[in-house]
Amino acid sequence: MPTHSVLPRARMPVAGLVRSVARVPPPSVGRLRAAVTGLFVLDGAVFGSWAARVPDVATRVGADHRTLGIALLCLSLGALVCMRFTGAWCTRFGAGPVSAVAAVAVSASAVLPGLVYSVPALCIALFVFGAATGMVNVAANAVGVQVEASVGRPILSGLHAGFSIGGLGGALLGGAVAALLGVGAHLALVAAAGLFVSGWALPALVGAGRGTESRPARRRPGGEFRRPTAVLVVLGAIAGCTAFGEGALTDWGALLLREHLGAPATVAAAGYAGFALAMACGRLLGGRLLLALGERRLLVGGALLAASGAVAAVTTGSLAVALGGFALVGLGLANVFPLAIARAGLLGGARGIALATTVGYTGLLGGPPAIGLLAELAGLPVALASVAVLAVVAAVLVLTVSGERVRLPRPRTLLDRAVATVGGRIQPVVSGFGHGTAVYVRDLEVLLAR
């Protein structure tokens, strides 16, 4: 669809809402924080409710695995398309008003998949629903970055914990009511509850108004604005590695437990629940961990922890070890996505968040199909090992980000740092074995550093 046909339609409700900003008093930081937390929980609950009814919707429209995959692809494409516009809308109208519109849109569009009876209609419904989720993801993160700057401490990981908790609650509640309510009635109730929460949060979000660009773009000598695009893309790739792992375990984790470890259906479902719960807990502790460890250590350490958990899950023959591996993946990846998006917001404002989120969302878009293809060629355990590989890639990418630039570390520099670190750690230890041993270690360190 051409850009000129999309922007005017999507701009009208936002513009009307912006005109009312002057009549809404600006909220306190605490009120705005509560509102954006509710928005994250709402987004997670709506998406989790939909995920719980995917099999019912597929049966209703008569979709097999291939056609259902195409329909789910439409959801991701809708999100990607809308993400690219939402950054510009947040810059022009303010992330608060845009997030208010997005909250209403994602709540209202949640009912659409439950109203259709054919695969083409489902594709259209999921495209619209995906566009609403993409809009709320960018806008909510932009407001979160604004609130984080106001309170002066990291809170974005905690906000993403709200999404994880909402998603877990929506999925569990959706599974519980599946036998009592049809998919249409269930999603209609979800939409009604979402609109109620949106109405509660709307005054604070609209009152936030403009000012969501946490860091203005710098001007070039010629007067043009520039943004650190390369860093934003790398931050998006880091987030994408997280999204890949989350999508892979969401769609394929239970199947791995059932087919290769003989887990019953309830235990296999508990694998994803444990992963989601571990991710939520990790995000709740994200602020404290960030202050204690620093951004780079937390990102690199979390990615490597997720890689070790994924390796354990796909190489073990023990169900308990596999479940523990899933939990480690959740803990490790918990703060990578929110910290990467928070850094993108600080560097590029709402447009930076939109760019990084769009790049990151491709991991969720391409992850499940890639896992399926690899599973056919090499088996599901080998395919899910790609989660560990991409987690290591994320750790390496974190080390390349320096301020507003991407710096590729030279192999010699990495060797020098490794020698200095290892030598510095070993020398005090071996000094107890005598002066000659300590001198040998020191000389070896100097020799290797040449």
C-alpha positions in Angstrom: 0.0 0.0 0.0 1.5 3.4 -0.9 2.7 5.6 1.9 0.4 8.5 1.0 -2.7 6.3 1.4 -1.7 5.1 4.8 -0.5 8.2 6.6 -3.6 10.4 6.4 -6.0 7.7 7.6 -3.7 6.7 10.5 -3.0 10.4 11.4 -6.6 11.5 11.8 -7.4 10.0 15.3 -3.9 10.9 16.5 -4.3 14.5 15.4 -7.7 14.7 17.0 -6.3 13.4 20.2 -3.4 15.8 20.2 -5.8 18.8 19.9 -7.2 17.7 23.3 -3.8 17.7 25.0 -4.1 21.3 26.0 -7.3 20.6 27.9 -5.7 17.6 29.8 -3.5 18.5 32.8 0.0 16.9 32.6 0.2 13.9 34.9 2.6 13.3 37.7 5.6 11.0 37.0 4.0 8.4 39.3 0.7 8.5 37.4 2.4 8.3 34.1 4.5 5.4 35.2 1.4 3.6 36.4 -0.3 4.2 33.1 2.6 3.0 31.0 2.9 -0.1 33.2 -0.7 -0.8 32.7 -0.1 -0.4 28.9 2.6 -3.0 29.0 0.5 -5.5 31.0 -2.4 -4.8 28.7 -0.3 -5.5 25.6 1.0 -8.8 27.0 -2.4 -10.0 28.2 -4.1 -9.3 24.9 -1.3 -11.1 22.9 -1.2 -14.0 25.4 -5.0 -14.4 25.2 -4.7 -14.5 21.4 -1.8 -17.0 21.5 -3.9 -19.4 23.8 -6.7 -19.5 21.2 -4.6 -20.0 18.0 -5.5 -23.7 17.7 -9.2 -22.9 18.0 -9.0 -20.1 15.4 -7.1 -22.4 13.1 -9.8 -25.1 13.4 -12.5 -22.6 12.9 -11.1 -21.3 9.6 -9.9 -24.7 8.5 -6.2 -23.8 8.3 -3.5 -26.4 8.1 0.1 -25.7 9.3 1.1 -24.1 6.0 -1.8 -21.7 5.8 -1.7 -20.9 9.5 1.9 -20.0 9.1 1.0 -17.6 6.3 -1.7 -16.0 8.4 0.8 -15.6 11.3 3.2 -14.1 8.9 0.6 -11.4 8.1 0.5 -10.5 11.8 4.2 -10.0 11.9 4.1 -8.0 8.6 1.4 -5.7 10.0 3.5 -5.0 13.0 6.6 -4.3 10.9 4.8 -1.9 8.6 3.2 0.1 11.5 6.4 0.3 13.5 8.0 2.2 10.7 5.3 4.9 10.9 4.9 5.0 14.7 8.3 6.6 15.3 7.4 9.5 13.1 4.0 9.8 14.8 5.6 9.9 18.2 8.0 12.6 17.1 5.2 14.7 15.7 2.4 14.2 18.2 4.1 12.9 21.3 4.5 9.3 22.4 1.8 9.7 25.1 -1.1 10.5 22.8 0.1 7.9 20.2 0.3 5.2 22.9 -3.3 6.1 24.0 -4.5 5.5 20.5 -2.5 2.3 20.3 -4.0 1.0 23.5 -7.5 1.5 22.1 -6.5 0.0 18.8 -4.8 -3.2 20.2 -7.8 -3.8 22.5 -10.4 -3.3 19.8 -8.6 -5.3 17.1 -8.1 -8.3 19.5 -11.7 -9.4 18.7 -11.1 -9.6 14.9 -9.5 -13.1 14.8 -12.5 -14.5 16.6 -15.0 -13.1 14.0 -13.7 -14.6 10.8 -14.4 -18.0 9.2 -12.0 -18.1 6.3 -8.2 -18.0 5.9 -8.1 -14.9 3.7 -10.3 -13.0 6.3 -8.0 -14.3 9.0 -5.0 -12.9 7.2 -6.6 -9.5 7.0 -7.7 -9.6 10.7 -4.2 -10.6 11.8 -2.6 -7.9 9.7 -4.7 -5.2 11.4 -4.1 -6.8 14.8 -0.4 -7.0 14.1 -0.3 -3.3 13.1 -1.9 -2.3 16.4 0.6 -4.4 18.4 3.5 -2.9 16.5 2.1 0.6 17.2 1.7 0.0 20.9 5.2 -1.6 21.2 7.0 1.4 19.8 4.8 4.0 21.6 4.9 2.3 25.0 8.7 1.9 24.8 9.0 5.6 23.9 6.9 6.6 26.9 8.9 4.2 29.1 12.1 5.9 28.1 10.6 9.3 28.9 9.5 8.1 32.4 12.9 6.5 32.9 14.6 9.8 32.2 12.2 11.5 34.6 12.7 9.2 37.6 16.5 9.0 37.0 16.9 5.2 37.4 16.4 2.2 35.0 12.8 1.0 34.9 12.3 -0.2 31.4 13.2 -3.8 32.3 10.5 -3.6 34.9 8.0 -2.4 32.4 8.8 -5.3 30.1 8.3 -7.6 33.1 4.7 -6.3 33.0 4.4 -7.5 29.4 5.8 -10.9 30.4 3.4 -11.2 33.4 0.5 -10.0 31.3 1.3 -12.5 28.5 1.6 -15.4 31.0 -1.7 -14.4 32.7 -3.5 -14.0 29.4 -2.3 -17.4 28.1 -3.1 -19.2 31.3 -6.6 -17.6 31.6 -7.2 -18.3 27.9 -6.4 -21.9 28.3 -8.7 -22.1 31.4 -11.7 -20.7 29.6 -11.2 -22.5 26.3 -13.6 -25.2 27.4 -16.2 -22.7 28.6 -16.3 -20.0 26.0 -16.0 -20.0 22.2 -13.1 -18.1 20.7 -15.3 -15.2 19.6 -16.9 -14.7 23.0 -13.5 -15.0 24.7 -11.7 -12.5 22.5 -14.7 -10.1 22.8 -14.3 -10.1 26.6 -10.6 -9.6 26.2 -11.3 -6.6 24.0 -13.8 -5.2 26.5 -11.4 -5.5 29.4 -8.6 -4.0 27.3 -10.8 -1.0 26.4 -11.6 -0.6 30.1 -7.9 -0.5 31.0 -7.2 1.9 28.1 -9.9 4.2 29.4 -8.2 4.3 32.8 -4.7 5.0 31.3 -5.8 7.4 28.6 -5.9 10.7 30.6 -2.3 10.2 31.8 -1.0 9.2 28.4 -2.8 12.0 26.6 -1.7 14.5 29.3 1.9 13.5 28.8 1.8 15.2 25.4 5.0 15.9 23.6 8.5 15.8 25.0 9.1 12.2 24.4 12.2 12.7 22.5 14.6 11.8 25.3 17.6 13.0 23.2 17.4 15.3 20.3 19.2 14.5 17.1 22.4 16.4 16.5 22.7 18.8 13.6 25.2 18.4 10.9 27.2 21.5 9.8 24.8 22.0 7.0 21.8 22.2 9.4 20.5 18.7 8.7 19.7 16.3 11.6 21.7 13.1 11.9 21.1 10.0 14.0 23.6 7.2 14.9 21.9 4.9 12.4 24.6 2.2 12.5 24.4 1.9 16.3 20.6 1.8 16.2 20.7 -1.0 13.7 23.2 -2.9 15.8 21.0 -2.4 18.9 18.1 -3.7 16.9 20.1 -6.7 15.9 20.9 -7.4 19.6 17.2 -7.1 20.4 16.5 -9.4 17.4 18.6 -12.1 18.8 16.5 -12.0 22.0 13.3 -12.0 19.9 14.6 -15.0 18.0 15.2 -17.0 21.1 11.8 -16.1 22.7 9.9 -16.9 19.5 11.8 -20.2 19.1 11.1 -21.5 22.6 7.5 -20.2 22.4 6.7 -22.1 19.2 9.0 -25.1 19.4 10.1 -25.6 23.1 7.1 -27.7 24.0 7.5 -29.9 20.9 11.1 -30.5 21.9 10.1 -31.7 25.3 7.4 -34.0 24.0 9.1 -35.5 21.0 12.7 -35.9 22.3 12.3 -36.2 26.1 8.9 -37.9 26.3 7.3 -35.2 28.4 3.5 -35.3 28.9 1.5 -32.5 27.5 1.1 -30.7 30.8 4.8 -30.8 31.6 5.6 -29.7 28.0 3.4 -26.7 28.5 5.1 -26.0 31.8 8.3 -25.6 29.9 7.2 -22.4 28.3 5.5 -21.2 31.5 8.8 -21.6 33.3 10.6 -19.8 30.6 8.1 -16.9 30.7 8.1 -16.8 34.5 12.0 -16.7 34.6 12.0 -13.9 32.1 9.5 -11.9 34.1 11.5 -12.4 37.3 14.7 -11.4 35.5 13.1 -8.2 34.2 11.7 -7.3 37.7 15.3 -7.4 39.0 16.6 -5.7 35.9 17.0 -2.3 37.4 19.0 -3.6 40.4 21.1 -5.8 38.2 21.8 -2.8 35.9 23.0 -0.7 38.8 25.1 -3.5 40.3 26.7 -4.8 37.1 26.5 -2.1 34.6 24.9 -2.2 31.1 27.6 -4.0 29.2 28.2 -6.7 31.8 24.5 -7.3 32.2 24.0 -7.6 28.5 27.0 -9.8 27.8 26.5 -11.9 30.9 22.8 -12.4 30.2 23.4 -13.4 26.6 26.1 -16.0 27.6 23.8 -17.3 30.3 21.0 -17.8 27.8 23.5 -19.5 25.4 24.5 -22.0 28.2 20.9 -22.7 29.0 20.0 -23.4 25.4 22.9 -25.7 25.0 21.9 -27.6 28.1 18.3 -27.9 27.0 19.1 -29.3 23.5 21.9 -31.7 24.5 20.5 -33.3 27.7 18.4 -36.5 28.0 17.0 -35.3 31.3 13.7 -33.6 31.4 14.6 -31.7 34.6 17.8 -30.3 33.0 15.9 -29.2 29.9 13.4 -27.4 32.0 16.2 -25.7 33.9 17.8 -24.8 30.6 14.6 -23.1 29.5 14.6 -21.1 32.7 18.2 -20.0 32.2 17.3 -18.8 28.7 14.5 -16.8 30.1 16.7 -15.3 32.8 19.5 -14.6 30.4 17.5 -12.9 27.7 15.2 -11.1 30.1 17.0 -7.7 30.0 18.7 -7.8 26.6 15.7 -6.5 24.6 14.6 -3.7 27.0 18.1 -2.5 27.6 18.8 -2.4 23.8 15.6 -0.5 23.2 16.3 1.9 26.1 19.7 2.7 24.6 18.2 3.2 21.2 15.7 5.7 22.7 18.5 7.6 24.4 20.4 7.8 21.2 17.6 8.4 18.7 14.4 9.2 20.5 11.1 7.7 19.3 12.5 7.3 15.8 15.4 5.4 17.2 13.1 3.1 19.1 11.1 2.5 16.0 14.1 1.6 13.9 15.6 -0.7 16.6 12.3 -2.3 17.3 11.6 -3.0 13.6 15.0 -4.6 13.2 14.6 -6.6 16.4 11.1 -7.8 15.4 12.6 -9.5 12.4 14.0 -12.0 14.8 10.6 -12.9 16.0 9.3 -12.9 12.4 12.0 -15.1 11.0 12.8 -17.2 14.0 10.0 -19.8 14.0 10.1 -20.5 10.2 13.9 -20.8 10.3 13.7 -23.3 13.2 11.2 -25.3 11.2 13.5 -25.4 8.1 16.5 -26.4 10.2 14.5 -29.0 12.0 13.6 -30.7 8.8 17.2 -30.8 7.7 19.1 -31.6 10.9 16.5 -32.3 13.6 14.8 -30.1 16.2 17.6 -30.2 18.9 20.1 -28.9 16.4 17.7 -26.3 15.1 17.0 -25.0 18.6 20.8 -24.8 19.2 20.6 -21.7 16.9 19.2 -19.9 20.0 22.6 -20.4 21.7 24.4 -19.3 18.6 22.4 -16.0 18.3 22.8 -15.4 22.0 26.6 -15.5 21.5 26.2 -13.2 18.5 24.3 -10.8 20.7 27.1 -10.8 23.2 29.7 -10.0 20.5 27.5 -7.2 19.1 27.2 -5.6 22.5 31.0 -5.3 22.6 31.1 -3.4 19.3 28.8 -0.6 20.6 30.8 2.3 22.0 28.7 5.5 22.6 27.2 6.5 19.3 29.6 4.5 17.2 30.1 0.8 16.2 33.7 -0.2 16.8 34.8 -3.6 15.5 37.3 -5.0 17.9 40.6 -6.0 16.4 41.8 -9.5 17.0 45.1 -8.2 18.5 43.3 -5.9 20.8 41.1 -8.8 22.1 44.2 -10.9 22.6 45.9 -8.1 24.5 42.9 -7.7 26.8 42.6 -11.4 27.3 46.3 -11.8 28.2 46.2 -8.8 30.6 43.1 -10.1 32.3 44.2 -13.7 32.6 47.8 -12.7 33.6 46.5 -10.3 36.2 44.3 -12.9 37.7 46.9 -15.7 37.6 49.9 -13.8 39.0 48.6 -13.2 42.5 47.5 -16.9 42.7 50.8 -18.4 41.7 52.9 -16.0 43.7 52.3 -18.3 46.6 54.3 -21.1 44.9 57.5 -19.0 44.9 59.2 -16.0 43.4 60.4 -17.9 40.3 56.9 -19.0 39.3 55.5 -15.5 39.7 58.3 -14.1 37.5 57.6 -16.7 34.9 54.0 -15.8 34.6 54.9 -12.1 34.4 57.4 -12.6 31.7 55.0 -14.8 29.8 52.4 -12.1 29.9 54.8 -9.5 28.5 56.0 -11.9 25.8 52.5 -12.6 24.6 51.6 -9.0 24.6 54.3 -8.1 22.1 
